[in-house]
Amino acid sequence: MKILLLLMVLLIVGTGAYHVFKPLPEGLNYKGPERPLIDARLFTDLTWRDASDREQMEYAIFDEVFRLIGQAEELIMVDMFLFNDSRPDDSHRPLSEQLTEALISRSQQVEDIRIVVISDPLNTFYGGHKSPHFERLRDAGIPVIETDLNRLRDSNPVWSAGWRLCCQWLGNSDTSGWLPNLLTDGKATLRSYLALPNFKANHRKVLIVDEGDHLRGLITSANPHDGSSKHSNMALSFAGPAVNDLLASEQAVLAYSDARLNSTSDISPNTVPEQAESVVANVVTEAKILDSALAMIDSARGGTKLDLAMFYLSHRKLVTAFINAHDRGVEVRILLDPNKDAFGHKKSGIPNRQVAMELTRAGIPVRWCNTHGEQCHSKMLMRRDSDDKWQLLMGSANFTRRNLNNLNLETDIVIRGVTVTPLIEQAQAFFDRQWRAGPASTPVLSLPYEAYSDHSQLRYWRYRLMEATGLSTF
């Protein structure tokens, strides 16, 4: 019995270790070459309360998504994390239905257009129920690829090692559920609940379409998810050769999920006009996003300004990097979501309030988005140098271990300019609008650190344990 017990322990530990360090599928953890960025356009969503406490919303991102889909003639590739209609109430925009309708409509209007949808299996509760949107798309002849998460490294090995041995092989059923479903009013299986604590995802939010004689890409922090429709978000739409890199990064996800997109060789390659803009960009995925963020922060010196707007900030290397930058004389401002709401449910404030305590004690100013049920969901790091050079990092990735350590699938874009352009001015204005609109102004878009400060050492070390082990949803 002792030998059997020892063998079982070794098997579980060995399984966990392998799936933490195993090779990534080819094409992940990608950094594209530095490319000229052509015709870049920034789009933002913002929700706030006016002086009469009425909810006001500015929508732009999915209006652009639907416009791009509506003009495509040859290719539409969608890779979106949350693609379902779960929501706390009926006041939310039906984004999932609108995206489904837009894709089906375009497939009916344009013969032989190539459309593929990539998404996360959370939308079917890991195979525990059928997604009505996915089924409608498939019935219309549009392939929907649910990303094979089992090929990714395990972010929560304490759970996943045992799950891989006991439960992975059981598959799932979308007809035999008996437990309450977290996404719909139907039922789900126990196997869905057992898969949930693996806590990993295809968290990308990407659109690629043809536009005229070239390709256009869009990278965003926004999901086509009804319950997320009121979140504050950002998106960048762009042309140029960087879109080809974006397409290659998506082809890699299709390939390792045992799917593919038919050749796009008949779409003209993206070329650079003679008078290209003085802005360049790299498409980055997974841990290359962390490398890019650290490079932006660690090379900053006195006279440089760093602004961060982030839904989750918990990665220890980044927290340390911000504090060190502040100590070098860099002007750092951090705008965070208070982590108090999630689709009608209250949250504990972990991890942002614990990180904010560290940053504030180090002398870094922190403000909270003034949310009322929605989330401050932007993921943007901006750097402005004294000589007008600037850098912008934005996309799907939160600044957490799970998002940046080759555990989730993520897509960001790093943009650099040598002179002030409308793009960086628009990004700066979006940040400043939320930062400055505090209690003395109307509308109140942000609140001081004291509004949600939390100095509990118990919750601080709980955050540290969750971040280090993966026993968390962030």
C-alpha positions in Angstrom: 0.0 0.0 0.0 2.9 2.4 0.8 4.5 1.7 -2.6 1.1 2.2 -4.4 0.6 5.4 -2.5 4.1 6.6 -3.4 3.6 5.7 -7.0 0.3 7.6 -7.1 1.9 10.7 -5.5 4.7 10.5 -8.0 2.2 10.2 -10.9 0.2 13.2 -9.8 3.3 15.3 -9.2 4.9 14.2 -12.4 1.7 14.9 -14.4 1.5 18.4 -12.8 5.1 19.2 -13.5 5.0 18.1 -17.1 1.9 20.2 -17.9 3.4 23.2 -16.3 6.6 23.1 -18.3 5.7 21.2 -21.4 6.5 22.7 -24.8 4.0 25.2 -26.2 2.2 24.4 -29.5 4.1 25.9 -32.4 3.4 29.5 -33.2 2.4 30.6 -29.7 4.5 33.1 -27.5 5.0 35.1 -30.7 6.5 38.5 -31.4 6.2 39.7 -34.9 8.8 41.9 -36.7 8.6 45.6 -36.3 6.3 46.8 -39.0 5.0 50.2 -40.3 1.5 50.7 -38.8 -0.9 52.0 -41.5 -4.2 53.8 -41.0 -4.4 53.1 -37.3 -7.7 54.0 -35.6 -8.5 53.9 -31.9 -12.0 53.0 -30.6 -13.2 53.2 -27.0 -16.2 52.2 -25.0 -17.1 54.1 -21.8 -20.0 53.9 -19.3 -20.6 56.5 -16.6 -23.3 58.2 -14.5 -24.3 61.8 -15.2 -25.3 64.5 -12.6 -28.8 63.0 -12.3 -27.3 59.5 -11.7 -28.5 58.3 -15.1 -26.4 55.7 -16.9 -24.6 57.0 -20.0 -22.8 54.8 -22.5 -20.6 55.5 -25.4 -20.3 52.6 -27.8 -17.7 52.5 -30.6 -15.9 49.2 -30.7 -18.5 46.7 -31.8 -20.0 49.3 -34.2 -16.7 49.2 -35.9 -16.6 45.4 -35.7 -20.0 45.2 -37.4 -19.0 47.8 -40.1 -15.9 45.8 -41.0 -17.8 42.5 -41.2 -20.5 44.2 -43.3 -18.0 45.3 -46.0 -15.8 42.1 -46.2 -15.8 40.3 -49.5 -13.2 37.5 -49.0 -12.2 36.8 -45.4 -13.6 37.2 -41.9 -11.7 35.7 -39.0 -13.1 36.2 -35.5 -11.3 35.0 -32.3 -13.2 36.1 -29.2 -13.1 34.8 -25.7 -16.6 35.4 -24.3 -19.3 34.9 -27.0 -22.6 34.2 -25.2 -25.7 36.0 -24.0 -25.4 35.5 -20.2 -26.2 38.8 -18.4 -27.4 40.0 -15.1 -30.4 41.9 -16.6 -32.1 42.9 -19.8 -30.5 46.4 -20.0 -27.4 45.1 -21.7 -26.7 45.2 -25.4 -27.2 41.8 -27.1 -23.7 41.7 -28.6 -23.6 37.9 -29.0 -26.8 37.9 -31.1 -25.7 40.9 -33.1 -22.4 39.3 -34.0 -24.1 36.0 -34.9 -26.5 37.9 -37.2 -23.7 40.0 -38.7 -21.7 36.9 -39.6 -24.6 34.9 -41.0 -25.9 37.8 -43.0 -22.5 38.4 -44.6 -22.1 34.7 -45.4 -25.5 34.8 -47.2 -24.7 38.0 -49.1 -21.3 37.1 -50.4 -20.8 33.7 -52.0 -17.6 31.9 -51.2 -16.5 34.3 -48.5 -14.3 32.6 -46.0 -15.5 33.0 -42.4 -14.1 31.2 -39.3 -14.9 31.8 -35.7 -12.5 30.8 -32.9 -13.7 30.9 -29.3 -13.2 29.5 -25.8 -15.0 26.3 -24.7 -16.3 28.2 -21.6 -19.1 29.4 -23.9 -20.4 25.8 -24.0 -19.4 25.3 -20.4 -16.6 23.0 -21.6 -18.9 20.9 -23.7 -21.7 20.7 -21.1 -24.3 22.5 -23.2 -24.9 23.6 -26.8 -24.3 27.3 -27.6 -27.3 28.5 -29.6 -25.0 31.1 -31.3 -22.4 28.5 -32.3 -25.1 26.1 -33.5 -26.7 28.8 -35.7 -23.3 29.7 -37.2 -22.5 26.1 -37.9 -26.0 25.5 -39.5 -25.2 28.5 -41.8 -22.0 26.8 -42.9 -19.6 28.9 -40.7 -17.0 26.8 -38.9 -16.7 27.5 -35.2 -13.5 26.2 -33.5 -13.5 25.8 -29.8 -9.9 26.1 -28.8 -8.2 22.9 -27.4 -7.2 24.2 -24.0 -5.8 20.8 -23.0 -2.8 21.5 -25.2 -1.9 24.6 -23.2 0.2 24.6 -20.0 -1.7 24.3 -16.7 -2.1 27.5 -14.8 -3.6 25.7 -11.7 -1.6 22.5 -11.4 -2.8 21.8 -7.9 -6.2 21.0 -9.5 -5.3 20.2 -13.0 -2.8 17.4 -12.3 -5.5 15.3 -10.6 -8.2 16.3 -13.2 -6.0 15.2 -16.1 -5.6 11.7 -14.5 -9.2 11.2 -13.3 -11.5 13.3 -15.5 -10.0 14.6 -18.7 -10.6 11.2 -20.4 -14.4 11.3 -19.5 -15.2 13.9 -22.2 -18.5 15.7 -21.7 -22.1 15.6 -22.8 -24.4 18.5 -23.8 -27.6 16.4 -23.1 -27.1 14.7 -19.8 -26.6 17.6 -17.4 -28.3 17.7 -14.0 -26.6 20.6 -12.2 -27.4 24.3 -12.6 -25.8 25.9 -15.6 -23.6 28.9 -14.9 -24.3 30.4 -18.4 -27.9 29.6 -19.2 -31.1 28.5 -17.5 -30.5 24.9 -18.5 -28.5 22.2 -16.9 -24.8 21.2 -17.0 -22.8 18.1 -16.1 -20.5 17.5 -13.2 -17.8 17.2 -15.8 -18.3 20.8 -16.7 -17.8 21.9 -13.1 -14.7 19.7 -12.8 -13.1 21.3 -15.9 -13.8 24.9 -14.6 -11.1 25.1 -11.9 -8.4 24.5 -14.6 -8.7 28.3 -14.9 -7.2 28.8 -18.4 -8.6 30.2 -21.6 -8.2 31.4 -25.1 -8.5 35.0 -23.9 -7.8 36.6 -27.3 -10.1 39.3 -28.9 -9.2 39.6 -32.6 -10.9 40.4 -35.9 -9.3 40.1 -39.3 -11.1 41.0 -42.5 -10.3 42.1 -46.1 -11.0 45.7 -46.8 -10.6 46.7 -50.4 -7.4 45.2 -51.7 -5.8 44.6 -48.3 -6.3 43.1 -44.9 -7.4 45.0 -41.8 -6.9 43.8 -38.2 -8.6 44.8 -35.0 -7.2 43.9 -31.5 -9.4 44.8 -28.5 -10.1 44.2 -24.9 -13.8 43.9 -25.5 -15.9 40.6 -25.8 -19.1 40.0 -27.8 -20.7 39.1 -24.5 -24.0 40.6 -23.4 -23.0 40.9 -19.8 -19.8 42.7 -20.8 -21.6 45.2 -23.1 -21.3 48.1 -20.5 -17.6 47.6 -19.8 -15.1 50.3 -20.6 -12.8 49.0 -23.3 -10.3 49.9 -26.0 -9.6 48.6 -29.6 -7.1 49.4 -32.3 -8.0 48.9 -36.0 -5.1 49.0 -38.4 -3.8 48.0 -41.8 -0.3 47.3 -43.1 2.0 44.3 -42.9 1.4 43.8 -39.2 -2.0 42.4 -40.1 -0.2 39.5 -41.8 1.6 38.7 -38.6 -1.7 38.8 -36.7 -3.2 36.4 -39.2 -0.2 34.1 -38.7 -0.7 34.1 -35.0 -4.3 33.1 -35.4 -3.4 30.4 -37.9 -1.3 28.9 -35.2 -4.3 28.6 -32.9 -6.3 26.9 -35.6 -3.4 24.5 -36.4 -3.0 23.3 -32.8 -6.8 23.0 -32.4 -6.7 20.6 -35.4 -8.4 23.1 -37.7 -7.3 25.4 -40.5 -8.2 28.3 -42.7 -8.2 27.9 -46.4 -5.3 29.7 -48.1 -5.6 33.5 -48.3 -3.1 33.8 -51.1 -5.6 35.5 -53.4 -5.9 38.4 -51.1 -3.4 41.1 -52.0 -0.6 41.4 -49.4 -0.5 44.4 -47.2 2.0 46.9 -48.6 3.5 50.1 -47.2 2.6 53.3 -49.1 5.5 55.5 -50.2 4.7 58.1 -47.4 4.3 55.6 -44.6 3.3 57.0 -41.2 6.1 57.4 -38.6 4.6 54.7 -36.4 5.7 51.1 -36.1 4.2 48.1 -34.4 4.8 44.6 -33.3 2.0 42.0 -32.8 2.8 40.1 -29.5 1.2 37.1 -27.9 1.4 35.3 -24.6 4.6 35.9 -22.6 6.0 38.2 -25.3 3.5 40.7 -24.0 5.2 40.5 -20.6 8.6 41.0 -22.2 7.3 44.1 -24.0 5.7 45.6 -20.9 8.9 45.1 -18.9 11.0 46.6 -21.7 8.7 49.7 -21.7 8.9 50.1 -17.9 12.5 49.1 -17.2 14.0 51.4 -19.8 12.1 54.5 -18.6 14.1 57.2 -16.8 13.4 60.6 -15.2 11.2 62.8 -17.4 9.3 59.8 -18.8 5.6 59.3 -18.0 4.0 55.9 -17.6 0.2 55.5 -17.5 -1.5 52.2 -16.9 -5.3 51.5 -17.2 -5.9 47.9 -16.3 -8.6 45.5 -15.2 -6.3 43.2 -13.3 -2.8 44.1 -12.1 -1.1 41.3 -10.0 2.0 40.1 -11.8 4.9 40.4 -9.3 7.5 41.4 -11.9 5.4 44.2 -13.2 4.5 45.5 -9.7 8.2 45.6 -8.9 9.0 47.2 -12.2 6.5 50.1 -11.6 7.9 50.7 -8.1 11.5 50.7 -9.4 10.5 53.1 -12.2 9.0 55.5 -9.7 12.2 55.4 -7.6 14.1 56.4 -10.7 12.0 59.5 -11.1 9.5 58.2 -13.7 6.1 59.7 -13.4 3.7 56.8 -12.9 -0.1 56.8 -12.8 -2.2 53.7 -12.2 -5.9 53.5 -13.0 -7.5 50.3 -11.9 -10.9 48.6 -11.7 -11.9 48.2 -8.0 -12.7 44.5 -8.6 -16.0 44.8 -6.9 -18.5 43.6 -9.5 -18.7 40.6 -11.9 -21.9 40.2 -13.9 -24.3 40.9 -11.0 -22.1 39.3 -8.3 -20.0 41.1 -5.7 -16.2 40.5 -5.6 -13.7 40.8 -2.8 -11.4 43.4 -4.4 -8.5 40.9 -4.9 -6.0 41.4 -6.5 -6.2 45.1 -7.4 -6.8 46.5 -3.9 -3.8 44.6 -2.5 -1.5 45.7 -5.3 -2.8 49.3 -5.0 -1.8 49.3 -1.3 1.8 48.3 -2.3 1.9 51.0 -5.0 0.5 53.7 -2.8 3.0 53.0 0.0 5.7 53.3 -2.6 4.4 56.8 -3.5 2.7 55.9 -6.8 -0.7 57.6 -7.3 -3.6 55.1 -7.8 -7.1 55.9 -8.8 -10.2 53.6 -9.2 -12.6 53.6 -12.0 -16.0 54.7 -10.6 -18.0 51.6 -11.7 -21.6 50.8 -11.0 -21.9 47.1 -11.9 -19.9 47.3 -15.1 -16.1 46.8 -15.2 -13.2 49.1 -16.1 -11.9 46.5 -18.6 -9.3 48.4 -20.6 -5.8 46.9 -20.7 -3.4 49.7 -21.8 0.2 50.7 -20.9 1.3 54.1 -22.3 4.7 55.7 -22.2 5.5 59.3 -23.1 9.2 60.4 -23.2 10.4 64.0 -22.9 11.5 64.1 -26.5 8.0 63.3 -27.8 8.8 59.6 -28.4 6.0 57.3 -27.2 5.0 53.7 -26.9 1.6 52.1 -26.4 0.8 48.5 -25.4 -2.8 47.4 -25.6 -5.0 44.3 -26.3 -6.5 41.4 -24.5 -4.0 40.7 -21.7 -4.4 41.6 -18.1 -1.2 42.1 -16.2 -1.4 38.8 -14.3 0.6 35.6 -14.1 -2.1 33.7 -15.9 -2.3 36.2 -18.7 1.4 36.7 -19.2 3.2 33.5 -18.4 2.3 31.4 -21.4 -0.8 30.0 -19.8 -3.7 31.7 -21.5 -3.8 32.6 -25.2 -3.5 36.5 -25.5 -2.9 39.0 -28.2 -1.6 42.6 -27.8 0.0 45.1 -30.0 3.0 47.3 -29.2 3.1 50.6 -31.0 6.0 53.1 -31.1 6.1 56.6 -32.5 8.9 59.2 -32.7 6.6 62.3 -32.8 3.2 63.0 -31.3 0.4 61.7 -33.5 -3.4 61.8 -33.3 -3.4 58.1 -32.2 -1.3 58.7 -29.0 -3.2 62.0 -28.3 -6.5 60.1 -28.5 -5.2 57.3 -26.2 -3.8 60.0 -23.7 -7.2 61.8 -23.8 -9.0 58.6 -23.0 -6.8 58.0 -20.0 -6.8 61.6 -18.8 -10.6 61.9 -19.1 -11.0 59.0 -16.6 -8.1 60.1 -14.4 -9.1 63.7 -13.9 -12.8 63.2 -13.6 -12.8 62.8 -9.9 -15.1 63.7 -7.0 -14.8 67.5 -7.8 -16.0 67.1 -11.3 -19.1 65.8 -13.3 -19.3 63.1 -14.4 -17.3 61.3 -11.7 -15.3 58.8 -13.7 -12.7 57.9 -11.1 -12.2 57.9 -7.3 -9.1 58.4 -5.1 -7.3 55.4 -3.6 -9.0 55.9 -0.3 -12.4 55.0 -1.8 -11.5 51.3 -2.0 -8.3 51.0 0.1 -7.8 47.7 1.8 -4.9 47.3 4.2 -5.8 43.8 5.4 -2.6 41.7 5.6 -4.8 38.5 5.4 -6.2 39.5 2.1 -2.8 40.7 0.9 -1.2 37.3 1.5 -4.2 35.6 0.1 -3.6 37.5 -3.1 0.1 36.5 -3.1 -0.8 32.8 -2.6 -3.4 32.9 -5.4 -1.1 34.7 -7.8 1.8 32.3 -7.1 -0.2 29.0 -7.3 -2.9 29.7 -9.8 -5.6 29.1 -7.3 -7.5 32.1 -8.6 -9.7 33.3 -11.4 -7.5 36.3 -12.3 
